[in-house]
Amino acid sequence: MNKRVTIEMPDEMHKLIAEYAAQAGAEPDAYMMEVLEQHLEDLHDIALAEAAMERIRNGERTYTWNEMERELGLED
């Protein structure tokens, strides 16, 4: 189910959104949905990367490219 969200923003920001949406060939509301979705995906990716880095800092095993190929039987 979709929810409607209303926000107030400065006129200049609204103008920029309308301009970028027009350049993308989209309506401002569809453009903002796309921008928000991309930002949320980026935040998720950053959280995953930070968690992986923490595991590596705590000693999780990593593999070189050659080790990975050998382990998977992909060596020439």
Sequence and secondary structure as in RCSB ss.txt:
>XXXX:A:sequence
MNKRVTIEMPDEMHKLIAEYAAQAGAEPDAYMMEVLEQHLEDLHDIALAEAAMERIRNGERTYTWNEMERELGLE
D
>XXXX:A:secstr
          HHHHHHHHHHHHHHTS HHHHHHHHHHHHHHHHHHHHHHHHHHHHHHTT     HHHHHHHHT  
 
